Each structure stands twice: as C-alpha cells, then as structure tokens.
Amino acid sequence: AVAAPRPVVSEPPVRATPKPDEPLIFLPVAPMLAATAPTVLGPIATERRERIRAKSQARPAPVLLIGATVFALLFGLGLVSSKVDLPSDIFQSLLRYSGIVDDGSGSLARLEKFALNGDADAQIQLGLKLADPRAPEHDDARAAGWFRMAANGGSPEAQYDLAVMTERGLGIKPDDVEAAILYMNAAASGFPMAEYRIGAAYENGRGVSRSSPDAASWYERAARQGVREAQSGLARLYAAGNGVAADIGLAYAWGELAERGGDHDAATLRATLAIRMTPEQVTAARKQAEALFAEIGRAGPVSTRPTIDQVIDRRG
C-alpha cells in the first residue's frame, strides 16, 4: 500500500530576536537619500526658492502700509511731529527694507526703476549717486536731470540739490538767478540749508539784490535749526551791524555756537571779538551762548543721507 501524502503545514516565519549583546543592523537609508536628493529634489527646491524670492520682492507694499499706518496714528495722537527726525528715519528704513530705496549697495537699475515711476526719494538718491565724483557711474548732467524731476514734483530737498548744481554749473549751465529761485522755494518750505544759502545770496547780491536785513533774517532761521554756517554768518552781521543793530555780545554768542559745530571762521571771529570785550561782556556773552545752545541743541540738521554739498565736495 502506498502511504498517503502528509499535508503540508505552513508555519509562521520565525523572527530573529537579536541577542542583547548583538548590534542591530540598519540599511544606510540616510546616506542614500543624501546622495540622491540633489538629483531628485534639486529642480523642485530651486523652483520653490525662486517663487519665494519673487513674491518677497514683488510685495513691498504691506511693509510700507504698516509703517505708514503706525506713523499716521502716532502723528494723529500728537506723539510725533513733522520736525522730529525719528519718523523720517523709520520711514527711510522701511523703504530700504522693502527694496524701494537703495541702501547704497544696490544697483542703479533698481533705483532707476522706482525713479521712473515717480518716486521722488529714489530720484534724489539716484542723483546723489550720479553726482559722486568717486563713483564709476559719475554723470553730473544725469544727476541734475533726476534732481530736476524731483524738484518739479515739489521736493524741497531736490530743489536745494538742483540749486547747488545750478549755482556751481555742474552738469547744467550756471545761472545765479535760477539758483536763487530754487533756494527760495526750498527755504520757503523750511529746508535748513536752503535758508542758509538764500541768506548768503542776499548778503553777497548773488542772483538777488543785495540786502543785509534779508540776509540776517534767513541766516537766523537757518541758525536756529542748527546750521553752523548760518550761525557764523549771523555772528558776522551782528559784529559789523549789517542788516541788524550791532551787538558784540550776540555776535560772540552765535560765533561760539558755530565754533562748537566746527566752523573755523567763527572761531577766528570770536577770538577777535574777545579782544574788544571786557571780562564782564565775555561772561554775559557766554551765558547767551549757553541759552542758545540749550534752545537749539547740539546737533545740526539730521539727514538719512549726505547732502549734495558733501557729495560734490569729494572732488577734492
């Protein structure tokens, strides 16, 4: 007889249990992924980075909107005023952060993009870059053109910049009368350096009829905003009695303020005046100087960028 086949019984696989002292074995999955990731994920990651970068550059408006809203609220509550420098600094920082305004390290092309769209701040910055004699892109004519565009839009700073270029004949035909008009427009808006410049124009009869009283009036407006050149000019007028009643004490006081600001001509004038004064007069004049200093403060006009004077004086 043939024996019946025995049924095959499948037994569950026996899982090997590692012994306590036997090390576990892992497949090198991480190194494999690291080796293949650049090939598999590289294009995807690159595309994603480009999308994020494009979105961040294309949407500066929310940053500006938030900053403008905060400033408007503070201004409405009376916590800041138009004469405070902090809001201007904050606004300039927001512009730089958003990419609208160049911080000095970006390309002219980016600035020009916003300047062509009517951004006065970008137009001024572009003009300053082009007016810099040390810059490889130095071009006075183009600088004057950008200043004129911003000046026509009503910017006092641009009016002043264009006036300086016009007075010195940089990239534009020299014209003292046109320069005086531009200085006057900027000064009427309270731009400190323009107040000084139109005062100098009246003192010297350059572009306007000579007038010592007008010179003294504009000098004092600029001097009280901390312009040391105006303080020195006002001291000179008080010392000579030109346009104002002669007052050796006020001449000494304004001269001391200008000297503190670094004006060498004022230092010479003050030393000359001291010879003509009694010790009591000098003491009284110094008290006047301290009172003016307390009223005006140590610093002159604050700007977030160099003035056109500082830029073009780099010509050496």
C-alpha distance (Angstrom), angle and dihedral (degrees) to the residues before:
residue distance angle dihedral
A1 . . .
V2 3.77 . .
A3 3.74 114.0 .
A4 3.81 115.4 -120.5
P5 3.78 114.7 -109.1
R6 3.74 114.0 -101.3
P7 3.81 114.5 -118.2
V8 3.75 115.6 -107.1
V9 3.78 111.3 -120.6
S10 3.80 115.1 -161.2
E11 3.72 109.7 -141.0
P12 3.80 121.3 -153.5
P13 3.75 113.0 -101.1
V14 3.71 114.2 -95.4
R15 3.83 111.3 -122.4
A16 3.68 112.8 -140.4
T17 3.75 111.0 -124.2
P18 3.74 112.6 -152.9
K19 3.68 117.1 -125.3
P20 3.78 117.4 -115.2
D21 3.77 92.0 -107.4
E22 3.81 95.7 42.2
P23 3.87 115.2 97.8
L24 3.81 119.2 -123.9
I25 3.78 116.6 -115.0
F26 3.85 118.9 -136.9
L27 3.76 128.1 -175.2
P28 3.83 112.5 -117.1
V29 3.81 93.5 -109.6
A30 3.81 97.8 148.9
P31 3.81 95.5 53.3
M32 3.78 89.3 46.9
L33 3.79 92.0 52.9
A34 3.78 91.6 45.5
A35 3.78 90.1 52.4
T36 3.80 94.6 49.1
A37 3.84 99.7 36.1
P38 3.83 96.8 84.1
T39 3.78 90.7 52.8
V40 3.79 97.1 42.6
L41 3.82 102.5 31.6
G42 3.81 101.4 25.8
P43 3.84 98.2 90.8
I44 3.80 91.8 42.5
A45 3.81 93.6 49.7
T46 3.80 92.2 45.7
E47 3.80 92.3 50.5
R48 3.81 91.1 48.8
R49 3.81 92.4 50.3
E50 3.80 90.8 50.7
R51 3.82 91.6 50.7
I52 3.80 91.7 50.7
R53 3.81 92.3 47.0
A54 3.81 92.1 48.9
K55 3.80 92.0 49.9
S56 3.81 93.0 48.7
Q57 3.81 91.7 50.3
A58 3.78 94.5 43.8
R59 3.80 96.5 52.2
P60 3.83 110.7 56.6
A61 3.81 90.9 131.2
P62 3.84 97.8 86.4
V63 3.80 90.9 55.4
L64 3.79 91.7 51.1
L65 3.79 92.6 42.7
I66 3.80 92.2 53.7
G67 3.81 92.3 46.6
A68 3.80 93.2 46.8
T69 3.82 91.2 48.0
V70 3.81 92.6 51.2
F71 3.79 91.9 48.3
A72 3.82 92.1 47.3
L73 3.80 90.8 52.3
L74 3.81 92.9 48.5
F75 3.79 91.1 46.1
G76 3.81 92.2 48.5
L77 3.79 90.8 51.1
G78 3.78 90.5 51.4
L79 3.80 92.9 -117.5
V80 3.81 92.4 124.1
S81 3.78 134.1 25.8
S82 3.78 135.7 -156.4
K83 3.82 89.6 -103.2
V84 3.79 94.5 58.7
D85 3.78 114.4 100.8
L86 3.81 96.8 -152.2
P87 3.83 96.9 75.8
S88 3.79 89.8 50.2
D89 3.79 91.2 50.6
I90 3.80 91.3 48.2
F91 3.80 91.5 48.6
Q92 3.80 92.4 48.8
S93 3.80 89.7 49.8
L94 3.80 90.8 51.4
L95 3.79 90.3 50.4
R96 3.78 91.5 51.2
Y97 3.80 92.2 45.9
S98 3.78 91.4 51.3
G99 3.78 91.6 50.2
I100 3.81 95.0 -119.3
V101 3.79 94.5 111.5
D102 3.76 123.0 44.8
D103 3.81 117.3 -122.3
G104 3.78 93.9 -152.0
S105 3.79 95.9 -88.7
G106 3.80 100.9 73.4
S107 3.76 130.4 88.0
L108 3.77 127.4 -86.8
A109 3.78 88.7 -124.3
R110 3.81 92.0 65.9
L111 3.80 92.3 48.2
E112 3.79 91.6 46.4
K113 3.79 90.6 52.9
F114 3.81 91.9 60.8
A115 3.80 93.4 36.6
L116 3.80 90.5 57.2
N117 3.80 88.4 52.2
G118 3.81 89.9 59.7
D119 3.82 101.0 -97.3
A120 3.82 102.1 154.2
D121 3.79 93.4 -163.9
A122 3.80 91.1 54.8
Q123 3.81 90.2 46.4
I124 3.82 90.8 54.4
Q125 3.79 93.5 46.1
L126 3.79 90.3 48.9
G127 3.81 90.1 50.3
L128 3.80 91.7 50.4
K129 3.80 91.5 50.0
L130 3.80 92.4 50.2
A131 3.83 92.5 45.4
D132 3.81 92.5 55.1
P133 3.82 106.4 106.4
R134 3.80 91.1 -155.2
A135 3.80 94.1 56.6
P136 3.81 118.6 97.3
E137 3.82 89.0 -134.6
H138 3.85 92.5 53.5
D139 3.81 109.8 152.9
D140 3.82 119.2 155.1
A141 3.80 94.3 -170.4
R142 3.81 93.0 54.9
A143 3.81 90.3 43.6
A144 3.80 91.1 54.2
G145 3.80 89.7 48.3
W146 3.81 93.0 55.7
F147 3.82 91.6 45.1
R148 3.80 89.4 51.7
M149 3.79 91.7 51.2
A150 3.81 91.8 53.2
A151 3.82 92.0 41.4
N152 3.80 91.1 53.8
G153 3.79 86.5 54.0
G154 3.82 89.6 59.4
S155 3.83 102.3 -100.7
P156 3.85 109.6 152.9
E157 3.80 90.8 -158.4
A158 3.80 91.5 54.0
Q159 3.81 90.9 46.0
Y160 3.78 88.4 54.8
D161 3.81 93.0 46.2
L162 3.79 91.8 50.2
A163 3.83 90.9 46.5
V164 3.82 91.3 55.5
M165 3.81 91.2 48.5
T166 3.82 90.2 47.4
E167 3.80 94.3 47.6
R168 3.80 91.8 50.1
G169 3.79 95.8 39.4
L170 3.80 94.6 -123.0
G171 3.79 110.8 161.4
I172 3.78 89.2 -23.3
K173 3.81 137.4 65.3
P174 3.83 109.9 -84.8
D175 3.79 111.7 -110.4
D176 3.81 121.0 167.6
V177 3.81 93.5 -169.5
E178 3.81 93.5 52.1
A179 3.80 89.9 45.5
A180 3.82 91.1 51.9
I181 3.80 91.0 50.7
L182 3.78 91.2 51.7
Y183 3.81 91.5 46.6
M184 3.79 90.1 50.5
N185 3.80 93.2 50.2
A186 3.81 91.9 50.1
A187 3.82 92.3 43.4
A188 3.80 91.2 51.3
S189 3.80 86.8 59.3
G190 3.81 90.6 53.4
F191 3.81 99.2 -104.1
P192 3.86 101.1 160.1
M193 3.82 100.7 -146.6
A194 3.80 90.5 46.9
E195 3.81 89.2 54.1
Y196 3.78 88.5 54.9
R197 3.81 93.8 45.9
I198 3.79 95.2 50.4
G199 3.81 88.2 47.8
A200 3.81 89.3 54.3
A201 3.80 89.4 47.9
Y202 3.82 90.2 55.1
E203 3.81 92.6 45.6
N204 3.81 92.7 51.5
G205 3.81 99.3 32.0
R206 3.79 91.9 -121.7
G207 3.80 111.8 157.3
V208 3.82 90.6 -17.7
S209 3.79 136.3 54.4
R210 3.79 112.1 -80.3
S211 3.80 111.2 -99.3
S212 3.80 123.2 164.9
P213 3.84 93.8 -170.0
D214 3.81 90.6 54.6
A215 3.78 90.0 45.4
A216 3.81 91.2 52.5
S217 3.81 92.0 47.2
W218 3.81 94.1 52.5
Y219 3.78 92.8 40.8
E220 3.79 90.9 55.3
R221 3.81 92.6 49.4
A222 3.80 90.5 52.7
A223 3.81 93.2 39.7
R224 3.79 91.2 56.7
Q225 3.80 88.5 54.3
G226 3.78 90.2 56.6
V227 3.82 102.4 -99.5
R228 3.80 102.8 151.6
E229 3.82 94.1 -160.8
A230 3.80 88.9 57.8
Q231 3.80 91.1 47.3
S232 3.79 89.2 53.2
G233 3.81 91.8 47.5
L234 3.79 91.8 49.5
A235 3.81 90.5 50.1
R236 3.79 89.3 52.5
L237 3.83 92.2 51.6
Y238 3.82 93.1 47.9
A239 3.80 90.4 48.8
A240 3.82 92.4 52.6
G241 3.80 97.7 33.7
N242 3.82 91.8 -123.4
G243 3.79 112.6 156.6
V244 3.80 90.5 -14.4
A245 3.77 135.6 55.0
A246 3.80 109.5 -84.0
D247 3.80 110.2 -99.5
I248 3.79 116.7 170.5
G249 3.80 91.6 -172.4
L250 3.82 94.1 55.6
A251 3.80 89.8 42.4
Y252 3.80 89.3 55.3
A253 3.84 92.5 45.0
W254 3.81 95.3 50.1
G255 3.78 89.8 43.3
E256 3.79 91.1 54.1
L257 3.82 91.2 51.8
A258 3.79 91.1 50.4
E259 3.80 90.5 47.0
R260 3.80 90.5 53.0
G261 3.78 86.8 54.8
G262 3.80 91.2 54.9
D263 3.81 102.0 -96.8
H264 3.81 107.4 150.2
D265 3.83 95.0 -168.5
A266 3.79 89.3 57.2
A267 3.80 90.7 52.0
T268 3.81 90.2 54.4
L269 3.81 91.8 47.1
R270 3.80 93.2 49.0
A271 3.80 92.0 50.6
T272 3.81 89.5 51.1
L273 3.79 92.2 49.4
A274 3.81 92.6 48.9
I275 3.81 89.7 61.7
R276 3.80 90.1 59.2
M277 3.80 95.1 45.6
T278 3.77 132.7 83.4
P279 3.82 118.8 -124.2
E280 3.79 88.9 -106.4
Q281 3.82 91.2 53.7
V282 3.80 91.3 49.1
T283 3.80 91.0 50.7
A284 3.81 91.7 49.5
A285 3.81 91.3 46.5
R286 3.80 91.6 51.6
K287 3.80 89.7 52.7
Q288 3.81 88.4 52.6
A289 3.79 89.4 50.3
E290 3.81 91.2 51.3
A291 3.81 90.8 50.0
L292 3.81 91.1 50.7
F293 3.78 90.7 45.8
A294 3.79 91.1 52.5
E295 3.79 90.7 48.7
I296 3.80 98.2 45.4
G297 3.76 102.1 29.6
R298 3.77 133.8 -138.2
A299 3.78 100.3 -77.9
G300 3.77 127.7 74.1
P301 3.80 124.0 -143.5
V302 3.80 109.9 -35.9
S303 3.79 120.1 -138.6
T304 3.76 132.5 177.0
R305 3.80 90.1 -136.4
P306 3.82 138.0 29.1
T307 3.79 119.0 -81.4
I308 3.78 120.7 -112.6
D309 3.82 87.4 -108.7
Q310 3.79 91.3 59.8
V311 3.79 92.1 46.2
I312 3.79 98.5 50.4
D313 3.82 92.6 40.8
R314 3.80 86.7 67.7
R315 3.78 85.4 80.9
G316 3.80 85.3 89.9
